[in-house]
Amino acid sequence: MSRLEAKKPSFCRSEPLTSERVKATLSVLKGIVTSCYGPAGRLKQLHNGLGGSVCTTSQSAALLANLPVTHPILKILTTSVQNHVSCFSDGGLFTAILCCNLVENVQRIGLTPTTVIKLNKQLLSLCTSYLKSEACGCRIPVNFSSTHILLCLVRSILTSKPACMLTTKEIDHISTLILRAFLLIIPENAQDHIILGKSIIVPLKHQRVIDSTVLPGILIEISEVQLMKILPIKKSDSFKVALFCVSLSGDLSDTGEGNVVVSYGVSLENAVLDQLLNLGRQLVSDHVDLVLCQKVIHPSLKQFLRTHHVIAVDRVGVAVMEPLSKVTGTRPIGSLDSISPSSYGSVKDLCTAKFGFKHFFHLIPNEATVCSLLLCNRNDTAWDELKLTCQTALHALQLTIKEPCVLLGGGCTETHLAAYIRHKTSSEPEGILRDDGCTQTELQLIAEAFCSALESLAGSLEHDGGEILTDGKYGHFWSVQADSPSVVNWPDLLSRCGCGLYSSQEELSWSFLRSARLPFVPQTCLPCEATDSASNLTLDCFTAKLSGLQVAVETANLILDLSYVIEDKN
Amino acid sequence: MVMACRVINKRRHMGLQQLSSFAETGRTFLGPVKSSKFIIDEECHESVLISSTVRLLESLDLTSAVGQLLREAVQAQNNTYRTGTSTLLFLVGAWSSAAEECLHLGVPVSLIVSVMSEALNSCIEEVVSLQVPVHNVSDRMVNTKTFSGPETFSVGVYPFLQIPSGTGLIQKERDLKDVASQSLAIYSHSGRPVKSPQLFRSQDKVEADENTSQTPQTLKNSLLADTRCRKSVLTHSRHFSRTGNNQWISKPDGVLEQLSAAIPKTYRCDDLVELEVGLSHGGHSSMKLVDKAVRLQYRNAGMQRGSCTMPFLFDISRIFTCCLPGLPETFSCVCPGYITVVSISNTALIKELQNQPIRVVLVEGDLTENYRHLGFNKSASIKTVSESLKVQQDGSEELWTDHVLQVLIKFNVNLVLAQGNVSERLIEKCTDSKRLVIGSVNGNVMQAFAEASGAVQVAYITQVNENCVGSGVCVTIWRSIPFDAADRINRMAIMLKTEGINLVTVVLTSPVTAQMQTKEDTFWTCAYRLYHALKEQKVFLGGGAVEFFCLSHLQILAEQSVNKGNQGCSGWLHDTSSWLASSVTQYRPTVLKCLANGWHRYLSTLLYNTASYSSEFEAGTFIQHHLQNATDSGSPSSYVLNEYSKLNSGILNSDISDKLEQIPRVYDIVTPKIEAWRRALDLVLLVLQTDSEIITGLEQTQINSQESEGFLFL
């Protein structure tokens, strides 16, 4: 019996941002992301309250994936951050915090959304063109002939995720591994068109971080029983490989909704097995040395192959299928019918290896642009965090190849950028306004909101009650203990700026970040020798940060522009 | 779906408090004398007797996020090393209190994290000096003495007990001890072991002495006054015995020799028995079995490799335990081959098969008609129709059984070992045709039989061909087992063997069924300790030596950082320019002291559990005293080594006993121990840095009004 129910009317709310509840939830979300930010960020325990696994994290990727937010405005925010993270891996928290700050700051001013959006866009383009220009004072070109800058970038990413639980030594070890893994996926004979390979992260949980390693080629985990059944591998220059993406387990393909009626005495299983064995015969007659299957191979087929000296490895998993097919030059076989000879590929060498308590089958391809990063960490939650962080770092390195420069980290880019915008909007407002129909006062207001959003983003790096200073020369970020005496000799209290580029040796006219300051011209054009001399720089991925900035401003604009929320209650 | 978010450290850190209260439950498992616990299920009135951390956490209901993380950490340690979990649990508790103390004193979280983790690193680097190399123990395995004799393993617990009393008492004491521990395990529901007065008589006297003595100096004097009693008190503390021995070098005139002046003996351990005794940590009967198993494996390996000299490796995967509850303790033994329990109804069959080599098939999974290999998806939508009526519904299993039997007959197979379950009908039919089928066989056992008999494991009986069948297996009745109340079936143990099989079965027996699990756990812990020691070729000086050393090292570090100021920063602070880096100096001594307090608690609990002290406070005073000595000596490591070397150097007069060379040192394994420390600190720091708990999928209505305070909804 079907029942007809009258449709409920849609629910419409105007001016959603003014509602107290929205403001409250937005500030909860802001509190969560802000408290996670940076190397001293606090961690969050994510779990379902019913005894499910517990994830301890401070990364936006893990955090937002598990945050089921309800309000549409929060959804807009989280979705755009997640989109950003899926494209660039790094800078998720940066984007989220900046967006929250912008929305909050602009709301206080009370200008019309149109004006705000227009001016925000102007300021954004001012930022991006500055960051992209040669004159930019917070950008360092990357010299690929030395590993210094790249290692600093990887280290900065690793240190910014405290839930990985790495010691200094372990950070060094993992940074080196990540860089090595990255170098292994760059093809040797690169023309003007580089196609990067892939580094696969292989889990080896509960071991010491220091036991992590990088190997060229692909590692496939196998059980000990399976290992014993693999015959001694004969010496050869090349092994012929067949790769199956279809299951060879001998089960029947899904029959759908209907029933299959078979008469007594007919065994469908045997029929499928016969077909599998025919396939096996073809593989043997084609002189295949190694059969790899994404899914399961029927034990009888395995036995058949073994008696004919063919190595069969099953349950390879979907993750390595693409790199496997790439490095061996095979075309994954998707049917049990006869195989076209062009589907076969080859590998240079095969061996078995043991790491920790796991056994692996190690494939070494002819042209290696694939590597395996065996990643160890003591506990599950720290391993998950480390894996995500390593992926982020690898991705950041790849993005750096495309755009060979990095931004200063540790809050320095943000404070420097704020100083630059303050200076620009006060010194040449006409150039920014052009003929938008906005007044200079409006520009000043919005610029102040924008700059303080950037500065309080930088201030979010502090979680232990310290104070933030900025200098009047470079516009960099300096941190100092709270309740410092008001009249002090700053150089005595300070050591280096946030990114580590400048030391407090020279007089830089420091002032508190939260206090009012006169606009000044931050020094542009980084001298090369400055970056070379500094040993430990905190750096950020250029592309990810630039995109994060854009996403944050555009999302904030979108949220500010909302005048109605219409919900379908059915 | 609503998400709730709870701020968990406003003023008090709930997570840390939870950790310390969870850890408190495992306090009594620290050290060689473990008090068992009963865990009782209120609902179904089932109870289980446990005496290890792993079993404790298995039985506890830890649904909170922090509890979950704790369980995860303990399981990770157990899965990787099979030992060190009690240390892990205790240190989690001690250090979460330490972290909380730091918070209370206003140390910034990031600083606690960085200083603690760096301090532990420093400890780990320093304790290398207490490592003892383990060299070529297998070379001397054949000629040297074996781990046996009740005297020897009694000595293991209380190394000096025979000095004042002689051998007679040792035997008596051991008996008493066994009785005491057994009755305790069974009848005492909770709490600490009740000590038999005879057993610790001499100690009581000294305890009285100690109670009256107020300062370490007077304590020392009173001890010097009564040498006999003093000696025995020290002997009772296996875990700290060496530290109490500074009086032993007292010259006849009563002047104490300068401790640091003595040159530490070069340590090395090249004797298997010495190593085993040192690693047994109270589990002597278990270690005795491990010793036998290793020797048996060594002999097997020797036969296999013949004259060629490959280094012998202790292969723990080829050790198998068979538990026979209900049999007296003395029936525990070690045998080559595979021992398992079958129904007594097989007697006739086994007798028939005895004394002749038989052929074997190894089945990887279940041996039932419906079993399909892993990854095979059964299609539900297939219907079989038959044109004739003669086929019965249950006919297919019968057909299958007949088919299996035909294969077995064809290849002349009399023994089938299956890793999974076996169809009852098949077992019946096979028994009728004089074939033995055993199910639920351990994977390592299968592997050993595959190697030794030449069989290849198959998934289906249809796969069997001549190449898959192994041969030369012997079946014998090993022992019949008395009526088992639980099963109401008479069973018997049989032994399966092949020429040169690399498999050793350790038969564990216990008259008390409830103790069986504990027995098995203890055996494996001992086995893994020895395994790690042999694999790593090094051990630590045990009995609290490393922990004591860490404690004194941290104290020195704390003093140095007060005196000399900042020497470089630690952790991520090393690279950062944050103000935290420059204020490390201010907070470091506080954090180091709190961390050291954790070690102090560990040691005093260890001493207290080992039954030498009537209170943890008293044990604490004792430690404090030695700590002072160590600091005064200038080099804690040589102090510890010195104290240790006195254990079996020539200080003991030869007229006391001729067995003195057997007095063992106590050893500890290296990496598992250090990893347990790290895991414990990692967990504490992870929880410390957590500021909120995000619960997903929670409806606002699910939280009642009392709880909802402190929850924020998105």
Interface residues (C-beta under 8 A of the other chain):
Chain A: T25 V28 L29 I32 S35 P39 A40 R42 L43 K44 Q45 L46 H47 N48 G49 L50 G51 S53 V54 T56 L63 N66 L67 P68 V69 T70 H71 L74 R155 T159 P162 A163 M165 T167 T168 K169 I171 K205 H206 Q207 R208 E224 V225 M228 K229 S247 S249 G250 D251 L252 D254 T255 G256 E257 G258 N259 V260 V261 V262 S263 Y264 G265 V266 L268 K295 V296 H298 P299 S300 Q303 T307 D314 R315 F357 R378 N379 D380 T381 A382 G410 E462 H463 D464 G465 G466 E467 W478 S479 V480 Q481 L493 L494 S495 R496 C497 G498 G500 N536 T538
Chain B: M1 V2 M3 A4 C5 I8 G15 T63 A65 V66 Q68 L69 E72 A73 A76 Q77 N79 T80 P108 V109 S110 L111 V113 S117 E118 N121 E364 R372 H373 L374 G375 F376 N377 K378 S379 S381 I382 K383 T384 V385 S386 E387 S388 V391 G443 M446 Q447 A450 V456 Q457 V458 A459 Y460 T462 Q463 N467 S570 G571 W572 H574 D575 T576 S577 S578 W579 L580 A581 S582 S583 E675 R678 R679 D682 L683 L685 L686 Q689 T690 D691 S692 E693 I694 I695 T696 G697 L698 L712 F713 L714
